[in-house]
């Protein structure tokens, strides 16, 4: 294991975000892939608490049709 590995900081905590609002589409779209999937925690660097809030916010925004379930669907 590498001892010189730097600890990753949560981008939400660093920005001073306490609660992730499901109505903030700009913020939520940053954490979605081109296909519409939520970026995993090890990639985004979010803490466990904030990743759970992010998942809940994206799900709520999808239910209200603020975000798509699937971004580009072609058959």
Secondary structure, 3 states (H helix, E strand, C coil): CCCCCCCCCCHHHHCCCCCCCCCCHHHHHHCECCCCCECCHHHHCCCHHHHHHHHHHHHHHHHCCCCCCCCCCCC
